[in-house]
Amino acid sequence: AAYDTRTAGSWTPPPGVVAAEIDRLTGQPADGTTPADRRYREWFIEGTEPGALAWPLSLFRLGPIGF
């Protein structure tokens, strides 16, 4: 009841914080097959995102890639 008359505010994440859409059922990143009612936005410190969202960023933190 305390928030009934309030409007949603805005929040700017600090540097190094990223958002991801998460599937409520699996806890993994939502994909094209995830229904809208199962999605929610979660904020993560960059590099701690679950599953497929984290691997590209963590790959480059390991340093140059040699062949």
N, CA, C, O and CB atoms as a CASP TS submission, in Angstrom:
PFRMAT TS
TARGET T0000
AUTHOR 0000-0000-0000
METHOD Language model
MODEL 1
PARENT N/A
ATOM      1  N   ALA     1       0.821  -1.190   0.000  1.00  0.00           N
ATOM      2  CA  ALA     1       0.000   0.000   0.000  1.00  0.00           C
ATOM      3  C   ALA     1       0.867   1.257   0.000  1.00  0.00           C
ATOM      4  O   ALA     1       0.468   2.282  -0.551  1.00  0.00           O
ATOM      5  CB  ALA     1      -0.935  -0.003   1.203  1.00  0.00           C
ATOM      6  N   ALA     2       2.045   1.186   0.612  1.00  0.00           N
ATOM      7  CA  ALA     2       2.918   2.355   0.682  1.00  0.00           C
ATOM      8  C   ALA     2       3.392   2.795  -0.700  1.00  0.00           C
ATOM      9  O   ALA     2       3.715   3.966  -0.900  1.00  0.00           O
ATOM     10  CB  ALA     2       4.117   2.059   1.570  1.00  0.00           C
ATOM     11  N   TYR     3       3.436   1.876  -1.645  1.00  0.00           N
ATOM     12  CA  TYR     3       3.933   2.201  -2.976  1.00  0.00           C
ATOM     13  C   TYR     3       2.828   2.431  -4.003  1.00  0.00           C
ATOM     14  O   TYR     3       3.122   2.700  -5.167  1.00  0.00           O
ATOM     15  CB  TYR     3       4.829   1.107  -3.452  1.00  0.00           C
ATOM     16  N   ASP     4       1.585   2.332  -3.604  1.00  0.00           N
ATOM     17  CA  ASP     4       0.472   2.481  -4.536  1.00  0.00           C
ATOM     18  C   ASP     4       0.471   3.810  -5.272  1.00  0.00           C
ATOM     19  O   ASP     4       0.080   3.864  -6.438  1.00  0.00           O
ATOM     20  CB  ASP     4      -0.819   2.323  -3.805  1.00  0.00           C
ATOM     21  N   THR     5       0.896   4.874  -4.626  1.00  0.00           N
ATOM     22  CA  THR     5       0.855   6.195  -5.249  1.00  0.00           C
ATOM     23  C   THR     5       2.187   6.589  -5.879  1.00  0.00           C
ATOM     24  O   THR     5       2.306   7.687  -6.423  1.00  0.00           O
ATOM     25  CB  THR     5       0.454   7.230  -4.227  1.00  0.00           C
ATOM     26  N   ARG     6       3.163   5.738  -5.817  1.00  0.00           N
ATOM     27  CA  ARG     6       4.483   6.048  -6.379  1.00  0.00           C
ATOM     28  C   ARG     6       4.615   5.520  -7.797  1.00  0.00           C
ATOM     29  O   ARG     6       4.011   4.508  -8.154  1.00  0.00           O
ATOM     30  CB  ARG     6       5.591   5.463  -5.502  1.00  0.00           C
ATOM     31  N   THR     7       5.407   6.210  -8.595  1.00  0.00           N
ATOM     32  CA  THR     7       5.704   5.725  -9.936  1.00  0.00           C
ATOM     33  C   THR     7       7.087   5.074  -9.907  1.00  0.00           C
ATOM     34  O   THR     7       7.910   5.356  -9.037  1.00  0.00           O
ATOM     35  CB  THR     7       5.642   6.887 -10.991  1.00  0.00           C
ATOM     36  N   ALA     8       7.311   4.213 -10.866  1.00  0.00           N
ATOM     37  CA  ALA     8       8.595   3.530 -10.947  1.00  0.00           C
ATOM     38  C   ALA     8       9.690   4.541 -11.257  1.00  0.00           C
ATOM     39  O   ALA     8       9.521   5.409 -12.113  1.00  0.00           O
ATOM     40  CB  ALA     8       8.561   2.415 -12.017  1.00  0.00           C
ATOM     41  N   GLY     9      10.782   4.425 -10.577  1.00  0.00           N
ATOM     42  CA  GLY     9      11.923   5.295 -10.824  1.00  0.00           C
ATOM     43  C   GLY     9      12.840   4.687 -11.856  1.00  0.00           C
ATOM     44  O   GLY     9      12.577   3.603 -12.376  1.00  0.00           O
ATOM     45  N   SER    10      13.895   5.375 -12.143  1.00  0.00           N
ATOM     46  CA  SER    10      14.874   4.842 -13.081  1.00  0.00           C
ATOM     47  C   SER    10      16.177   4.600 -12.333  1.00  0.00           C
ATOM     48  O   SER    10      16.459   5.235 -11.317  1.00  0.00           O
ATOM     49  CB  SER    10      15.090   5.809 -14.284  1.00  0.00           C
ATOM     50  N   TRP    11      16.949   3.682 -12.849  1.00  0.00           N
ATOM     51  CA  TRP    11      18.210   3.339 -12.217  1.00  0.00           C
ATOM     52  C   TRP    11      19.237   3.145 -13.311  1.00  0.00           C
ATOM     53  O   TRP    11      19.002   2.413 -14.272  1.00  0.00           O
ATOM     54  CB  TRP    11      18.081   2.068 -11.330  1.00  0.00           C
ATOM     55  N   THR    12      20.359   3.793 -13.166  1.00  0.00           N
ATOM     56  CA  THR    12      21.449   3.620 -14.103  1.00  0.00           C
ATOM     57  C   THR    12      22.478   2.729 -13.431  1.00  0.00           C
ATOM     58  O   THR    12      23.027   3.094 -12.391  1.00  0.00           O
ATOM     59  CB  THR    12      22.065   4.994 -14.537  1.00  0.00           C
ATOM     60  N   PRO    13      22.747   1.569 -14.008  1.00  0.00           N
ATOM     61  CA  PRO    13      23.708   0.671 -13.371  1.00  0.00           C
ATOM     62  C   PRO    13      25.114   1.265 -13.400  1.00  0.00           C
ATOM     63  O   PRO    13      25.481   1.958 -14.349  1.00  0.00           O
ATOM     64  CB  PRO    13      23.699  -0.700 -14.062  1.00  0.00           C
ATOM     65  N   PRO    14      25.885   0.995 -12.376  1.00  0.00           N
ATOM     66  CA  PRO    14      27.271   1.476 -12.369  1.00  0.00           C
ATOM     67  C   PRO    14      28.102   0.709 -13.390  1.00  0.00           C
ATOM     68  O   PRO    14      27.681  -0.353 -13.849  1.00  0.00           O
ATOM     69  CB  PRO    14      27.891   1.336 -10.960  1.00  0.00           C
ATOM     70  N   PRO    15      29.256   1.216 -13.749  1.00  0.00           N
ATOM     71  CA  PRO    15      30.128   0.493 -14.683  1.00  0.00           C
ATOM     72  C   PRO    15      30.440  -0.900 -14.144  1.00  0.00           C
ATOM     73  O   PRO    15      30.654  -1.081 -12.945  1.00  0.00           O
ATOM     74  CB  PRO    15      31.441   1.278 -14.928  1.00  0.00           C
ATOM     75  N   GLY    16      30.462  -1.875 -15.041  1.00  0.00           N
ATOM     76  CA  GLY    16      30.769  -3.237 -14.646  1.00  0.00           C
ATOM     77  C   GLY    16      29.574  -4.051 -14.204  1.00  0.00           C
ATOM     78  O   GLY    16      29.731  -5.198 -13.783  1.00  0.00           O
ATOM     79  N   VAL    17      28.368  -3.477 -14.291  1.00  0.00           N
ATOM     80  CA  VAL    17      27.150  -4.200 -13.952  1.00  0.00           C
ATOM     81  C   VAL    17      26.328  -4.341 -15.223  1.00  0.00           C
ATOM     82  O   VAL    17      26.075  -3.361 -15.923  1.00  0.00           O
ATOM     83  CB  VAL    17      26.338  -3.468 -12.826  1.00  0.00           C
ATOM     84  N   VAL    18      25.912  -5.570 -15.515  1.00  0.00           N
ATOM     85  CA  VAL    18      25.167  -5.851 -16.741  1.00  0.00           C
ATOM     86  C   VAL    18      23.848  -6.546 -16.416  1.00  0.00           C
ATOM     87  O   VAL    18      23.715  -7.194 -15.378  1.00  0.00           O
ATOM     88  CB  VAL    18      26.006  -6.718 -17.700  1.00  0.00           C
ATOM     89  N   ALA    19      22.887  -6.404 -17.307  1.00  0.00           N
ATOM     90  CA  ALA    19      21.577  -7.026 -17.125  1.00  0.00           C
ATOM     91  C   ALA    19      21.454  -8.238 -18.025  1.00  0.00           C
ATOM     92  O   ALA    19      22.062  -8.305 -19.094  1.00  0.00           O
ATOM     93  CB  ALA    19      20.444  -6.023 -17.417  1.00  0.00           C
ATOM     94  N   ALA    20      20.659  -9.193 -17.576  1.00  0.00           N
ATOM     95  CA  ALA    20      20.362 -10.366 -18.390  1.00  0.00           C
ATOM     96  C   ALA    20      18.919 -10.761 -18.147  1.00  0.00           C
ATOM     97  O   ALA    20      18.407 -10.639 -17.034  1.00  0.00           O
ATOM     98  CB  ALA    20      21.327 -11.545 -18.066  1.00  0.00           C
ATOM     99  N   GLU    21      18.265 -11.237 -19.201  1.00  0.00           N
ATOM    100  CA  GLU    21      16.927 -11.789 -19.076  1.00  0.00           C
ATOM    101  C   GLU    21      17.081 -13.251 -18.665  1.00  0.00           C
ATOM    102  O   GLU    21      17.768 -14.019 -19.337  1.00  0.00           O
ATOM    103  CB  GLU    21      16.108 -11.643 -20.417  1.00  0.00           C
ATOM    104  N   ILE    22      16.447 -13.630 -17.571  1.00  0.00           N
ATOM    105  CA  ILE    22      16.587 -14.965 -17.016  1.00  0.00           C
ATOM    106  C   ILE    22      15.251 -15.707 -17.090  1.00  0.00           C
ATOM    107  O   ILE    22      14.186 -15.104 -16.953  1.00  0.00           O
ATOM    108  CB  ILE    22      17.091 -14.897 -15.561  1.00  0.00           C
ATOM    109  N   ASP    23      15.322 -17.008 -17.305  1.00  0.00           N
ATOM    110  CA  ASP    23      14.145 -17.882 -17.318  1.00  0.00           C
ATOM    111  C   ASP    23      13.847 -18.276 -15.871  1.00  0.00           C
ATOM    112  O   ASP    23      14.685 -18.886 -15.207  1.00  0.00           O
ATOM    113  CB  ASP    23      14.379 -19.161 -18.226  1.00  0.00           C
ATOM    114  N   ARG    24      12.673 -17.934 -15.390  1.00  0.00           N
ATOM    115  CA  ARG    24      12.292 -18.240 -13.999  1.00  0.00           C
ATOM    116  C   ARG    24      12.319 -19.738 -13.702  1.00  0.00           C
ATOM    117  O   ARG    24      12.605 -20.138 -12.573  1.00  0.00           O
ATOM    118  CB  ARG    24      10.900 -17.692 -13.707  1.00  0.00           C
ATOM    119  N   LEU    25      12.028 -20.557 -14.689  1.00  0.00           N
ATOM    120  CA  LEU    25      11.945 -21.997 -14.471  1.00  0.00           C
ATOM    121  C   LEU    25      13.325 -22.640 -14.364  1.00  0.00           C
ATOM    122  O   LEU    25      13.558 -23.474 -13.488  1.00  0.00           O
ATOM    123  CB  LEU    25      11.160 -22.649 -15.594  1.00  0.00           C
ATOM    124  N   THR    26      14.240 -22.254 -15.254  1.00  0.00           N
ATOM    125  CA  THR    26      15.545 -22.912 -15.307  1.00  0.00           C
ATOM    126  C   THR    26      16.645 -22.150 -14.586  1.00  0.00           C
ATOM    127  O   THR    26      17.640 -22.743 -14.171  1.00  0.00           O
ATOM    128  CB  THR    26      15.943 -23.115 -16.728  1.00  0.00           C
ATOM    129  N   GLY    27      16.476 -20.834 -14.432  1.00  0.00           N
ATOM    130  CA  GLY    27      17.544 -20.024 -13.857  1.00  0.00           C
ATOM    131  C   GLY    27      18.643 -19.700 -14.850  1.00  0.00           C
ATOM    132  O   GLY    27      19.631 -19.055 -14.500  1.00  0.00           O
ATOM    133  N   GLN    28      18.477 -20.140 -16.076  1.00  0.00           N
ATOM    134  CA  GLN    28      19.450 -19.893 -17.141  1.00  0.00           C
ATOM    135  C   GLN    28      18.998 -18.711 -17.988  1.00  0.00           C
ATOM    136  O   GLN    28      17.859 -18.261 -17.867  1.00  0.00           O
ATOM    137  CB  GLN    28      19.635 -21.152 -18.023  1.00  0.00           C
ATOM    138  N   PRO    29      19.879 -18.204 -18.843  1.00  0.00           N
ATOM    139  CA  PRO    29      19.479 -17.092 -19.707  1.00  0.00           C
ATOM    140  C   PRO    29      18.255 -17.453 -20.548  1.00  0.00           C
ATOM    141  O   PRO    29      18.160 -18.558 -21.082  1.00  0.00           O
ATOM    142  CB  PRO    29      20.641 -16.686 -20.620  1.00  0.00           C
ATOM    143  N   ALA    30      17.330 -16.516 -20.657  1.00  0.00           N
ATOM    144  CA  ALA    30      16.152 -16.716 -21.495  1.00  0.00           C
ATOM    145  C   ALA    30      16.590 -16.720 -22.956  1.00  0.00           C
ATOM    146  O   ALA    30      17.541 -16.038 -23.338  1.00  0.00           O
ATOM    147  CB  ALA    30      15.079 -15.612 -21.234  1.00  0.00           C
ATOM    148  N   ASP    31      15.881 -17.495 -23.758  1.00  0.00           N
ATOM    149  CA  ASP    31      16.167 -17.502 -25.188  1.00  0.00           C
ATOM    150  C   ASP    31      14.876 -17.245 -25.959  1.00  0.00           C
ATOM    151  O   ASP    31      13.860 -16.879 -25.369  1.00  0.00           O
ATOM    152  CB  ASP    31      16.810 -18.848 -25.621  1.00  0.00           C
ATOM    153  N   GLY    32      14.914 -17.434 -27.251  1.00  0.00           N
ATOM    154  CA  GLY    32      13.759 -17.147 -28.088  1.00  0.00           C
ATOM    155  C   GLY    32      12.542 -18.008 -27.803  1.00  0.00           C
ATOM    156  O   GLY    32      11.430 -17.660 -28.201  1.00  0.00           O
ATOM    157  N   THR    33      12.739 -19.130 -27.117  1.00  0.00           N
ATOM    158  CA  THR    33      11.617 -20.010 -26.807  1.00  0.00           C
ATOM    159  C   THR    33      11.047 -19.774 -25.411  1.00  0.00           C
ATOM    160  O   THR    33      10.046 -20.390 -25.044  1.00  0.00           O
ATOM    161  CB  THR    33      12.045 -21.447 -26.940  1.00  0.00           C
ATOM    162  N   THR    34      11.659 -18.906 -24.641  1.00  0.00           N
ATOM    163  CA  THR    34      11.192 -18.635 -23.278  1.00  0.00           C
ATOM    164  C   THR    34       9.978 -17.713 -23.323  1.00  0.00           C
ATOM    165  O   THR    34      10.075 -16.601 -23.841  1.00  0.00           O
ATOM    166  CB  THR    34      12.323 -18.003 -22.419  1.00  0.00           C
ATOM    167  N   PRO    35       8.826 -18.155 -22.787  1.00  0.00           N
ATOM    168  CA  PRO    35       7.635 -17.299 -22.781  1.00  0.00           C
ATOM    169  C   PRO    35       7.862 -16.032 -21.948  1.00  0.00           C
ATOM    170  O   PRO    35       8.637 -16.037 -20.991  1.00  0.00           O
ATOM    171  CB  PRO    35       6.424 -18.078 -22.235  1.00  0.00           C
ATOM    172  N   ALA    36       7.191 -14.975 -22.318  1.00  0.00           N
ATOM    173  CA  ALA    36       7.361 -13.680 -21.649  1.00  0.00           C
ATOM    174  C   ALA    36       7.050 -13.754 -20.157  1.00  0.00           C
ATOM    175  O   ALA    36       7.692 -13.069 -19.361  1.00  0.00           O
ATOM    176  CB  ALA    36       6.470 -12.636 -22.303  1.00  0.00           C
ATOM    177  N   ASP    37       6.074 -14.575 -19.766  1.00  0.00           N
ATOM    178  CA  ASP    37       5.707 -14.645 -18.351  1.00  0.00           C
ATOM    179  C   ASP    37       6.744 -15.374 -17.490  1.00  0.00           C
ATOM    180  O   ASP    37       6.662 -15.341 -16.263  1.00  0.00           O
ATOM    181  CB  ASP    37       4.372 -15.329 -18.211  1.00  0.00           C
ATOM    182  N   ARG    38       7.714 -16.030 -18.127  1.00  0.00           N
ATOM    183  CA  ARG    38       8.784 -16.699 -17.383  1.00  0.00           C
ATOM    184  C   ARG    38      10.072 -15.892 -17.368  1.00  0.00           C
ATOM    185  O   ARG    38      11.057 -16.329 -16.774  1.00  0.00           O
ATOM    186  CB  ARG    38       9.052 -18.064 -17.974  1.00  0.00           C
ATOM    187  N   ARG    39      10.093 -14.728 -18.004  1.00  0.00           N
ATOM    188  CA  ARG    39      11.306 -13.905 -18.077  1.00  0.00           C
ATOM    189  C   ARG    39      11.341 -12.862 -16.970  1.00  0.00           C
ATOM    190  O   ARG    39      10.310 -12.322 -16.571  1.00  0.00           O
ATOM    191  CB  ARG    39      11.400 -13.216 -19.437  1.00  0.00           C
ATOM    192  N   TYR    40      12.535 -12.594 -16.489  1.00  0.00           N
ATOM    193  CA  TYR    40      12.733 -11.457 -15.601  1.00  0.00           C
ATOM    194  C   TYR    40      14.146 -10.937 -15.788  1.00  0.00           C
ATOM    195  O   TYR    40      15.029 -11.662 -16.245  1.00  0.00           O
ATOM    196  CB  TYR    40      12.474 -11.846 -14.120  1.00  0.00           C
ATOM    197  N   ARG    41      14.351  -9.692 -15.437  1.00  0.00           N
ATOM    198  CA  ARG    41      15.665  -9.067 -15.587  1.00  0.00           C
ATOM    199  C   ARG    41      16.420  -9.179 -14.276  1.00  0.00           C
ATOM    200  O   ARG    41      15.896  -8.876 -13.204  1.00  0.00           O
ATOM    201  CB  ARG    41      15.535  -7.581 -16.020  1.00  0.00           C
ATOM    202  N   GLU    42      17.649  -9.617 -14.388  1.00  0.00           N
ATOM    203  CA  GLU    42      18.533  -9.745 -13.235  1.00  0.00           C
ATOM    204  C   GLU    42      19.815  -8.996 -13.548  1.00  0.00           C
ATOM    205  O   GLU    42      20.238  -8.937 -14.702  1.00  0.00           O
ATOM    206  CB  GLU    42      18.822 -11.246 -12.892  1.00  0.00           C
ATOM    207  N   TRP    43      20.431  -8.426 -12.529  1.00  0.00           N
ATOM    208  CA  TRP    43      21.667  -7.665 -12.695  1.00  0.00           C
ATOM    209  C   TRP    43      22.837  -8.453 -12.141  1.00  0.00           C
ATOM    210  O   TRP    43      22.732  -9.091 -11.093  1.00  0.00           O
ATOM    211  CB  TRP    43      21.566  -6.295 -12.003  1.00  0.00           C
ATOM    212  N   PHE    44      23.961  -8.405 -12.856  1.00  0.00           N
ATOM    213  CA  PHE    44      25.149  -9.165 -12.489  1.00  0.00           C
ATOM    214  C   PHE    44      26.391  -8.289 -12.580  1.00  0.00           C
ATOM    215  O   PHE    44      26.463  -7.365 -13.389  1.00  0.00           O
ATOM    216  CB  PHE    44      25.299 -10.399 -13.387  1.00  0.00           C
ATOM    217  N   ILE    45      27.353  -8.597 -11.743  1.00  0.00           N
ATOM    218  CA  ILE    45      28.673  -8.004 -11.927  1.00  0.00           C
ATOM    219  C   ILE    45      29.223  -8.651 -13.190  1.00  0.00           C
ATOM    220  O   ILE    45      29.161  -9.870 -13.348  1.00  0.00           O
ATOM    221  CB  ILE    45      29.632  -8.230 -10.660  1.00  0.00           C
ATOM    222  N   GLU    46      29.759  -7.832 -14.088  1.00  0.00           N
ATOM    223  CA  GLU    46      30.238  -8.325 -15.366  1.00  0.00           C
ATOM    224  C   GLU    46      31.174  -9.521 -15.166  1.00  0.00           C
ATOM    225  O   GLU    46      32.116  -9.461 -14.375  1.00  0.00           O
ATOM    226  CB  GLU    46      30.951  -7.206 -16.134  1.00  0.00           C
ATOM    227  N   GLY    47      30.902 -10.591 -15.886  1.00  0.00           N
ATOM    228  CA  GLY    47      31.704 -11.800 -15.777  1.00  0.00           C
ATOM    229  C   GLY    47      31.094 -12.854 -14.869  1.00  0.00           C
ATOM    230  O   GLY    47      31.585 -13.981 -14.816  1.00  0.00           O
ATOM    231  N   THR    48      30.024 -12.504 -14.150  1.00  0.00           N
ATOM    232  CA  THR    48      29.364 -13.486 -13.281  1.00  0.00           C
ATOM    233  C   THR    48      28.007 -13.903 -13.828  1.00  0.00           C
ATOM    234  O   THR    48      27.253 -14.591 -13.140  1.00  0.00           O
ATOM    235  CB  THR    48      29.199 -12.921 -11.876  1.00  0.00           C
ATOM    236  N   GLU    49      27.684 -13.499 -15.050  1.00  0.00           N
ATOM    237  CA  GLU    49      26.414 -13.856 -15.667  1.00  0.00           C
ATOM    238  C   GLU    49      26.331 -15.378 -15.809  1.00  0.00           C
ATOM    239  O   GLU    49      27.353 -16.038 -15.994  1.00  0.00           O
ATOM    240  CB  GLU    49      26.256 -13.161 -17.050  1.00  0.00           C
ATOM    241  N   PRO    50      25.126 -15.933 -15.722  1.00  0.00           N
ATOM    242  CA  PRO    50      24.990 -17.383 -15.827  1.00  0.00           C
ATOM    243  C   PRO    50      25.177 -17.893 -17.251  1.00  0.00           C
ATOM    244  O   PRO    50      24.911 -17.188 -18.225  1.00  0.00           O
ATOM    245  CB  PRO    50      23.639 -17.807 -15.314  1.00  0.00           C
ATOM    246  N   GLY    51      25.627 -19.100 -17.340  1.00  0.00           N
ATOM    247  CA  GLY    51      25.665 -19.844 -18.594  1.00  0.00           C
ATOM    248  C   GLY    51      26.269 -19.144 -19.779  1.00  0.00           C
ATOM    249  O   GLY    51      27.373 -18.602 -19.710  1.00  0.00           O
ATOM    250  N   ALA    52      25.534 -19.161 -20.867  1.00  0.00           N
ATOM    251  CA  ALA    52      26.022 -18.679 -22.155  1.00  0.00           C
ATOM    252  C   ALA    52      26.355 -17.196 -22.164  1.00  0.00           C
ATOM    253  O   ALA    52      27.121 -16.750 -23.018  1.00  0.00           O
ATOM    254  CB  ALA    52      25.007 -18.960 -23.210  1.00  0.00           C
ATOM    255  N   LEU    53      25.807 -16.425 -21.245  1.00  0.00           N
ATOM    256  CA  LEU    53      26.095 -14.991 -21.245  1.00  0.00           C
ATOM    257  C   LEU    53      27.511 -14.688 -20.775  1.00  0.00           C
ATOM    258  O   LEU    53      28.089 -13.675 -21.169  1.00  0.00           O
ATOM    259  CB  LEU    53      25.099 -14.262 -20.368  1.00  0.00           C
ATOM    260  N   ALA    54      28.075 -15.549 -19.940  1.00  0.00           N
ATOM    261  CA  ALA    54      29.372 -15.263 -19.333  1.00  0.00           C
ATOM    262  C   ALA    54      30.555 -15.672 -20.199  1.00  0.00           C
ATOM    263  O   ALA    54      31.607 -15.038 -20.122  1.00  0.00           O
ATOM    264  CB  ALA    54      29.469 -15.952 -18.013  1.00  0.00           C
ATOM    265  N   TRP    55      30.422 -16.705 -21.015  1.00  0.00           N
ATOM    266  CA  TRP    55      31.619 -17.233 -21.664  1.00  0.00           C
ATOM    267  C   TRP    55      32.328 -16.279 -22.608  1.00  0.00           C
ATOM    268  O   TRP    55      33.559 -16.279 -22.610  1.00  0.00           O
ATOM    269  CB  TRP    55      31.264 -18.440 -22.406  1.00  0.00           C
ATOM    270  N   PRO    56      31.656 -15.470 -23.406  1.00  0.00           N
ATOM    271  CA  PRO    56      32.441 -14.598 -24.283  1.00  0.00           C
ATOM    272  C   PRO    56      33.277 -13.590 -23.500  1.00  0.00           C
ATOM    273  O   PRO    56      34.414 -13.301 -23.872  1.00  0.00           O
ATOM    274  CB  PRO    56      31.522 -13.862 -25.241  1.00  0.00           C
ATOM    275  N   LEU    57      32.721 -13.062 -22.425  1.00  0.00           N
ATOM    276  CA  LEU    57      33.464 -12.071 -21.652  1.00  0.00           C
ATOM    277  C   LEU    57      34.616 -12.703 -20.894  1.00  0.00           C
ATOM    278  O   LEU    57      35.711 -12.141 -20.866  1.00  0.00           O
ATOM    279  CB  LEU    57      32.542 -11.357 -20.684  1.00  0.00           C
ATOM    280  N   SER    58      34.400 -13.856 -20.278  1.00  0.00           N
ATOM    281  CA  SER    58      35.454 -14.498 -19.503  1.00  0.00           C
ATOM    282  C   SER    58      36.570 -14.993 -20.411  1.00  0.00           C
ATOM    283  O   SER    58      37.722 -15.058 -19.981  1.00  0.00           O
ATOM    284  CB  SER    58      34.886 -15.657 -18.686  1.00  0.00           C
ATOM    285  N   LEU    59      36.263 -15.341 -21.643  1.00  0.00           N
ATOM    286  CA  LEU    59      37.280 -15.792 -22.573  1.00  0.00           C
ATOM    287  C   LEU    59      38.358 -14.731 -22.760  1.00  0.00           C
ATOM    288  O   LEU    59      39.547 -15.050 -22.756  1.00  0.00           O
ATOM    289  CB  LEU    59      36.649 -16.149 -23.912  1.00  0.00           C
ATOM    290  N   PHE    60      37.960 -13.486 -22.921  1.00  0.00           N
ATOM    291  CA  PHE    60      38.929 -12.425 -23.181  1.00  0.00           C
ATOM    292  C   PHE    60      39.649 -11.982 -21.905  1.00  0.00           C
ATOM    293  O   PHE    60      40.708 -11.360 -21.989  1.00  0.00           O
ATOM    294  CB  PHE    60      38.233 -11.232 -23.823  1.00  0.00           C
ATOM    295  N   ARG    61      39.110 -12.284 -20.750  1.00  0.00           N
ATOM    296  CA  ARG    61      39.802 -11.948 -19.504  1.00  0.00           C
ATOM    297  C   ARG    61      41.013 -12.843 -19.268  1.00  0.00           C
ATOM    298  O   ARG    61      41.891 -12.507 -18.474  1.00  0.00           O
ATOM    299  CB  ARG    61      38.844 -12.058 -18.327  1.00  0.00           C
ATOM    300  N   LEU    62      41.059 -13.972 -19.953  1.00  0.00           N
ATOM    301  CA  LEU    62      42.165 -14.906 -19.775  1.00  0.00           C
ATOM    302  C   LEU    62      43.430 -14.463 -20.510  1.00  0.00           C
ATOM    303  O   LEU    62      44.496 -15.056 -20.342  1.00  0.00           O
ATOM    304  CB  LEU    62      41.754 -16.281 -20.249  1.00  0.00           C
ATOM    305  N   GLY    63      43.301 -13.427 -21.316  1.00  0.00           N
ATOM    306  CA  GLY    63      44.451 -12.919 -22.051  1.00  0.00           C
ATOM    307  C   GLY    63      44.340 -13.257 -23.515  1.00  0.00           C
ATOM    308  O   GLY    63      43.302 -13.733 -23.975  1.00  0.00           O
ATOM    309  N   PRO    64      45.428 -13.007 -24.265  1.00  0.00           N
ATOM    310  CA  PRO    64      45.401 -13.255 -25.708  1.00  0.00           C
ATOM    311  C   PRO    64      45.169 -14.727 -26.012  1.00  0.00           C
ATOM    312  O   PRO    64      45.533 -15.612 -25.238  1.00  0.00           O
ATOM    313  CB  PRO    64      46.705 -12.791 -26.351  1.00  0.00           C
ATOM    314  N   ILE    65      44.564 -14.954 -27.143  1.00  0.00           N
ATOM    315  CA  ILE    65      44.313 -16.312 -27.578  1.00  0.00           C
ATOM    316  C   ILE    65      45.384 -16.671 -28.599  1.00  0.00           C
ATOM    317  O   ILE    65      45.512 -16.011 -29.630  1.00  0.00           O
ATOM    318  CB  ILE    65      42.874 -16.469 -28.172  1.00  0.00           C
ATOM    319  N   GLY    66      46.137 -17.696 -28.319  1.00  0.00           N
ATOM    320  CA  GLY    66      47.197 -18.138 -29.231  1.00  0.00           C
ATOM    321  C   GLY    66      46.780 -19.369 -30.012  1.00  0.00           C
ATOM    322  O   GLY    66      46.010 -20.200 -29.529  1.00  0.00           O
ATOM    323  N   PHE    67      47.292 -19.473 -31.210  1.00  0.00           N
ATOM    324  CA  PHE    67      46.971 -20.634 -32.040  1.00  0.00           C
ATOM    325  C   PHE    67      48.222 -21.412 -32.331  1.00  0.00           C
ATOM    326  O   PHE    67      48.169 -22.431 -33.018  1.00  0.00           O
ATOM    327  CB  PHE    67      46.292 -20.214 -33.347  1.00  0.00           C
TER
END
